Amino acid sequence: MKKKLPRLRSDRAAERFVAQADLTQYGLSDMKEARFAFAPKAARINMRLSPALLKAIKATAARSGIPYQRFIRQTLEKAVTARKAS
């Protein structure tokens, strides 16, 4: 049975892991697609959220290992993409 990949919380931790680990020992079939945003982000928005919603967003983003603003942007991108597909 293959080992599970550890949860890596930063790019630096991931780089260290890949440099030192024998990846053939790990099951990679559960990998998820990673998207990298290279387009400039010059437009800004301002929105009001309830404190409870913002707290939940920040907690979910932290569990995902990404900053909460990036989490919000990715969530919006997924919603728009899903709407285009349907």
FENBELFEN-V635777 format. One record per residue. N is the residue number from 1. SS is DSSP state (hx for helix, st for strand, lp for the rest). D_FIRST is the distance of its C-alpha to the first C-alpha in Angstrom with 2 decimals. Layout:
# FENBELFEN-V635777
N | SS | D_FIRST
N | SS | D_FIRST
This chain:
# FENBELFEN-V635777
1 | lp | 0.00
2 | lp | 3.79
3 | st | 6.63
4 | lp | 9.36
5 | lp | 12.60
6 | lp | 15.40
7 | lp | 18.48
8 | lp | 21.14
9 | lp | 24.70
10 | lp | 26.71
11 | hx | 26.99
12 | hx | 27.63
13 | hx | 24.42
14 | hx | 22.46
15 | hx | 24.43
16 | hx | 23.75
17 | hx | 19.98
18 | hx | 19.96
19 | hx | 22.39
20 | hx | 20.46
21 | lp | 16.70
22 | lp | 14.74
23 | hx | 13.53
24 | hx | 11.52
25 | hx | 8.80
26 | st | 8.76
27 | lp | 8.20
28 | lp | 11.93
29 | lp | 12.55
30 | lp | 13.87
31 | lp | 16.40
32 | lp | 19.97
33 | lp | 23.11
34 | lp | 25.13
35 | lp | 28.88
36 | lp | 31.26
37 | lp | 34.89
38 | lp | 37.35
39 | lp | 40.41
40 | lp | 43.01
41 | lp | 43.32
42 | lp | 47.05
43 | lp | 47.77
44 | lp | 47.69
45 | lp | 47.73
46 | lp | 48.72
47 | lp | 47.62
48 | lp | 48.08
49 | lp | 45.28
50 | lp | 45.44
51 | hx | 44.20
52 | hx | 41.62
53 | hx | 40.22
54 | hx | 40.12
55 | hx | 38.36
56 | hx | 35.69
57 | hx | 35.32
58 | hx | 35.00
59 | hx | 32.39
60 | hx | 30.27
61 | hx | 30.70
62 | hx | 29.73
63 | hx | 26.46
64 | hx | 25.85
65 | lp | 26.81
66 | lp | 29.88
67 | lp | 33.63
68 | hx | 35.17
69 | hx | 37.61
70 | hx | 34.93
71 | hx | 33.08
72 | hx | 36.38
73 | hx | 36.95
74 | hx | 33.51
75 | hx | 34.04
76 | hx | 37.45
77 | hx | 36.22
78 | hx | 33.60
79 | hx | 36.32
80 | hx | 38.76
81 | hx | 36.33
82 | hx | 35.36
83 | hx | 39.08
84 | hx | 39.83
85 | hx | 37.19
86 | lp | 38.64
